[in-house]
Amino acid sequence: MRDFKKLEVWRIARELNKLIYVATKVFPKDEIYGLTSQIRRASVSISSNISEGCGRRTSKDFAQFLYNAMGSIKEVECQIFISKDLGYLTSDESDKIFEELDKLGRKLNLLIRHVDMEGIK
């Protein structure tokens, strides 16, 4: 088993969670069960999938959870575009989140490649 707390991608995902929660705090109240909830759940899904994958026995299983986390990154990215289009986020706020998503995605992709190579051995 791996210790997810030692993974840089998990720490970055955790920071992203904070960014998302702060940014969505000012979303309209009528979005609490809509976009606010959806974007928060997708963000939490990233760090949760990374940590859950660490508890799996095989590299193949771990990689699958990392792929799920990557899917959630794309989901958050889409929701940030929607939030910006609706005027819920400023360009500065969305740019900061996009930067973090990009950094996380690149590092997660490297980890996926490494884990996939472990499974080949």
Rosetta silent file (secondary structure, phi, psi, omega in degrees, C-alpha in Angstrom):
SEQUENCE: MRDFKKLEVWRIARELNKLIYVATKVFPKDEIYGLTSQIRRASVSISSNISEGCGRRTSKDFAQFLYNAMGSIKEVECQIFISKDLGYLTSDESDKIFEELDKLGRKLNLLIRHVDMEGIK
SCORE:     score description
SCORE:     0.000 S_00000001
   1 L     0.000  147.952  179.923    0.000    0.000    0.000 S_00000001
   2 L  -101.652  154.205  176.504    1.066    3.533   -0.717 S_00000001
   3 L   -97.021  103.886 -175.684    0.840    6.516    1.618 S_00000001
   4 H   -61.036  -27.611 -178.348   -1.254    9.074   -0.265 S_00000001
   5 H   -65.859  -18.401  178.568   -0.157   11.852    2.099 S_00000001
   6 H   -88.549   -9.032 -177.193    3.350   11.588    0.630 S_00000001
   7 L   -83.823  126.973  178.568    2.164   12.112   -2.940 S_00000001
   8 H   -60.445  -37.417 -178.939    2.668   15.588   -4.356 S_00000001
   9 H   -62.939  -36.105  178.163   -0.402   15.179   -6.566 S_00000001
  10 H   -67.733  -40.521  179.547   -2.582   14.590   -3.511 S_00000001
  11 H   -65.664  -39.636  177.337   -1.197   17.701   -1.799 S_00000001
  12 H   -65.299  -42.508  178.941   -1.841   19.795   -4.928 S_00000001
  13 H   -61.924  -37.256  178.035   -5.366   18.367   -5.164 S_00000001
  14 H   -64.705  -41.308  175.972   -5.944   19.296   -1.537 S_00000001
  15 H   -64.855  -38.586  177.324   -4.898   22.881   -2.241 S_00000001
  16 H   -61.218  -40.834  177.960   -7.223   22.903   -5.246 S_00000001
  17 H   -55.140  -45.060  179.705  -10.084   21.836   -2.962 S_00000001
  18 H   -62.929  -44.672  178.385   -9.493   24.923   -0.834 S_00000001
  19 H   -56.979  -45.234 -177.804   -9.386   27.184   -3.902 S_00000001
  20 H   -65.433  -45.415 -178.986  -12.663   25.740   -5.170 S_00000001
  21 H   -63.900  -40.768  178.125  -14.450   26.032   -1.837 S_00000001
  22 H   -66.060  -45.695 -177.864  -13.353   29.649   -1.390 S_00000001
  23 H   -63.835  -38.152 -176.050  -14.250   30.574   -4.974 S_00000001
  24 H   -84.857   -7.776  179.863  -17.697   28.952   -4.824 S_00000001
  25 L   -59.955  -29.899 -177.664  -18.572   30.463   -1.446 S_00000001
  26 L   -97.498    4.658  177.065  -19.862   33.573   -3.226 S_00000001
  27 L   -62.627  154.489  179.432  -21.863   31.735   -5.901 S_00000001
  28 L   -57.131  146.031 -178.695  -25.577   32.572   -5.897 S_00000001
  29 H   -60.424  -29.814 -179.466  -27.628   30.772   -3.260 S_00000001
  30 H   -73.409   -4.325  176.118  -29.855   29.246   -5.936 S_00000001
  31 H   -97.306   -0.283 -173.707  -26.760   27.336   -7.179 S_00000001
  32 L   -56.855  -36.091  179.125  -26.138   25.597   -3.829 S_00000001
  33 L   -99.706    2.126  179.806  -27.658   22.321   -5.098 S_00000001
  34 L  -109.647 -111.756 -173.680  -26.527   22.898   -8.670 S_00000001
  35 H   -61.944  -39.982 -179.927  -23.197   24.176   -9.888 S_00000001
  36 H   -58.691  -50.418 -179.931  -21.776   24.922   -6.425 S_00000001
  37 H   -63.593  -43.743 -176.582  -22.387   21.382   -5.231 S_00000001
  38 H   -64.040  -44.810 -178.011  -21.262   19.794   -8.488 S_00000001
  39 H   -69.167  -36.997  177.579  -17.964   21.650   -8.742 S_00000001
  40 H   -66.540  -43.480  179.914  -17.159   20.997   -5.086 S_00000001
  41 H   -65.306  -39.531  178.479  -17.923   17.285   -5.389 S_00000001
  42 H   -64.594  -40.309  178.668  -15.832   16.978   -8.560 S_00000001
  43 H   -64.232  -46.302  178.830  -12.928   18.735   -6.859 S_00000001
  44 H   -64.200  -32.198  178.934  -13.122   16.507   -3.795 S_00000001
  45 H   -60.776  -32.575 -179.749  -13.327   13.503   -6.112 S_00000001
  46 H   -61.906  -57.344 -178.448   -9.831   14.251   -7.404 S_00000001
  47 H   -66.557  -34.706  179.967   -8.095   13.977   -4.035 S_00000001
  48 H   -65.990  -42.071  179.148  -10.417   11.170   -2.921 S_00000001
  49 H   -66.518  -37.954  177.306   -9.643    9.005   -5.960 S_00000001
  50 H   -61.804  -47.602 -177.925   -5.909    9.511   -5.481 S_00000001
  51 H   -68.816  -40.194  179.325   -6.110    8.482   -1.837 S_00000001
  52 H   -64.335  -40.011  178.513   -8.478    5.578   -2.472 S_00000001
  53 H   -60.409  -32.745  179.174   -6.237    4.262   -5.232 S_00000001
  54 H   -63.653  -22.899 -179.795   -3.332    4.181   -2.798 S_00000001
  55 L   -87.793   -0.461 -179.061   -5.223    1.592   -0.782 S_00000001
  56 L   -85.734  155.096 -173.286   -5.562   -0.823   -3.684 S_00000001
  57 L   -76.348  -39.837 -172.403   -3.370   -3.883   -4.011 S_00000001
  58 L  -107.514  157.893  176.041   -2.251   -3.739   -7.597 S_00000001
  59 H   -63.625  -35.104  179.047   -0.697   -1.065   -9.773 S_00000001
  60 H   -62.180  -44.432  178.348   -3.468   -1.651  -12.300 S_00000001
  61 H   -65.719  -42.207  178.168   -6.125   -0.852   -9.687 S_00000001
  62 H   -59.438  -46.321 -179.657   -4.179    2.182   -8.483 S_00000001
  63 H   -60.114  -38.477 -179.900   -3.864    3.462  -12.054 S_00000001
  64 H   -61.019  -41.422  177.801   -7.620    3.126  -12.579 S_00000001
  65 H   -68.426  -33.243  176.244   -8.298    5.438   -9.635 S_00000001
  66 H   -67.346  -37.784  175.283   -5.713    7.882  -10.965 S_00000001
  67 H   -64.196  -38.557  176.085   -7.523    7.870  -14.310 S_00000001
  68 H   -61.260  -41.941  177.753  -10.758    8.601  -12.431 S_00000001
  69 H   -61.336  -39.990  178.751   -9.013   11.550  -10.766 S_00000001
  70 H   -63.391  -39.641  176.410   -7.935   12.781  -14.206 S_00000001
  71 H   -61.893  -39.256  178.577  -11.545   12.610  -15.365 S_00000001
  72 H   -68.228  -32.285  174.737  -12.580   14.704  -12.381 S_00000001
  73 H   -59.908  -46.029 -179.986   -9.927   17.288  -13.263 S_00000001
  74 H   -65.199  -35.787  177.175  -11.561   17.670  -16.672 S_00000001
  75 H   -63.034  -46.314  178.331  -14.984   17.891  -15.037 S_00000001
  76 H   -62.440  -41.875  179.506  -13.813   20.728  -12.763 S_00000001
  77 H   -57.228  -46.811  178.694  -12.209   22.464  -15.736 S_00000001
  78 H   -60.853  -43.113 -177.916  -15.513   22.417  -17.616 S_00000001
  79 H   -68.727  -29.569  175.077  -17.389   23.699  -14.569 S_00000001
  80 H   -68.019  -40.920  175.621  -14.921   26.559  -14.144 S_00000001
  81 H   -59.334  -45.295  179.375  -15.622   27.622  -17.731 S_00000001
  82 H   -61.424  -45.334 -179.481  -19.356   27.534  -16.999 S_00000001
  83 H   -61.165  -39.796  177.965  -18.869   29.505  -13.780 S_00000001
  84 H   -67.897  -45.068  179.953  -16.838   32.121  -15.616 S_00000001
  85 H   -59.686  -33.212 -179.373  -19.366   32.312  -18.476 S_00000001
  86 L   -84.737   -4.025  178.765  -22.157   32.918  -15.944 S_00000001
  87 L    82.440   14.239  179.421  -20.165   35.674  -14.253 S_00000001
  88 L   -80.501  -23.976  179.502  -19.724   33.767  -10.998 S_00000001
  89 L  -124.403  144.271  173.300  -15.915   33.891  -11.281 S_00000001
  90 L   -79.440  167.546  176.192  -13.624   36.677  -12.385 S_00000001
  91 H   -62.055  -39.817  178.725  -10.942   36.083  -14.987 S_00000001
  92 H   -62.099  -44.601  179.829   -8.298   36.264  -12.257 S_00000001
  93 H   -63.690  -47.533 -178.217  -10.094   33.648  -10.144 S_00000001
  94 H   -67.706  -38.278  178.176  -10.665   31.285  -13.040 S_00000001
  95 H   -60.254  -42.372  179.278   -7.110   31.753  -14.355 S_00000001
  96 H   -62.025  -43.463  179.409   -5.678   30.792  -10.944 S_00000001
  97 H   -67.367  -42.453  177.668   -7.836   27.654  -10.832 S_00000001
  98 H   -59.891  -39.880  177.344   -6.960   26.762  -14.441 S_00000001
  99 H   -60.729  -45.005  179.896   -3.249   27.068  -13.573 S_00000001
 100 H   -66.449  -40.646  177.189   -3.667   24.708  -10.632 S_00000001
 101 H   -62.399  -41.118  179.364   -5.688   22.256  -12.709 S_00000001
 102 H   -64.571  -47.198  179.047   -3.020   22.277  -15.408 S_00000001
 103 H   -59.777  -46.259 -179.772   -0.200   21.724  -12.904 S_00000001
 104 H   -63.268  -43.859 -179.622   -2.137   18.929  -11.213 S_00000001
 105 H   -61.293  -42.470  179.288   -3.027   17.299  -14.535 S_00000001
 106 H   -63.968  -45.515 -178.676    0.580   17.280  -15.730 S_00000001
 107 H   -69.109  -37.258  177.509    1.869   15.783  -12.482 S_00000001
 108 H   -65.819  -38.838  178.005   -0.946   13.261  -12.314 S_00000001
 109 H   -61.485  -41.481  176.620   -0.209   12.197  -15.880 S_00000001
 110 H   -62.402  -42.360  179.103    3.433   11.554  -14.922 S_00000001
 111 H   -64.984  -40.565  178.504    2.331    9.486  -11.935 S_00000001
 112 H   -60.178  -45.385  178.717   -0.062    7.484  -14.102 S_00000001
 113 H   -60.878  -41.277  178.804    2.742    6.692  -16.544 S_00000001
 114 H   -63.830  -45.553 -179.295    4.984    5.623  -13.663 S_00000001
 115 H   -66.409  -40.487  177.471    2.283    3.407  -12.127 S_00000001
 116 H   -60.478  -38.538  178.881    1.433    1.922  -15.532 S_00000001
 117 H   -67.890  -34.265  176.625    5.131    1.023  -15.973 S_00000001
 118 H   -59.929  -40.741 -177.699    5.105   -0.666  -12.537 S_00000001
 119 H   -68.014  -23.641 -178.613    2.304   -2.906  -13.753 S_00000001
 120 H   -76.954  -31.692 -175.750    4.328   -3.987  -16.801 S_00000001
 121 L   -61.771    0.000    0.000    7.255   -5.260  -14.732 S_00000001
